[in-house]
Amino acid sequence: MGRLALALACAALVAAGLPAPGLYLAIGLGLAAIGCGLQRFGRRDLPGAARIAGAAAMTLGTLGVLLGVARVVMVLAAIAKIDRLLP
């Protein structure tokens, strides 16, 4: 589960740089990475390296979500700017 969480987080970061549907993939994959990482980090019976991998997945997943949300905000701002230019 830790490798899956890290893979989701890395995929979210990659998706944040992709065109059109990438921003939505970044948000979705980032949320999935946060959920998997939280599940992994919350288990007290696991060794420290596994829990740190969960924390890293949560961190990278959060970064992926933030990058995806930033792109959504930029797209909405661009649409509003174009809307003001048209009569």
Secondary structure, DSSP 8 states (H G I E B T S, - for coil): -HHHHHHHHHHHHHHTTSSTTHHHHHHHHHHHHHHHHHHHHH-TTS-HHHHHHHHHHHHHHHHHHHHHHHHHHHHHHHHHHHHHH--
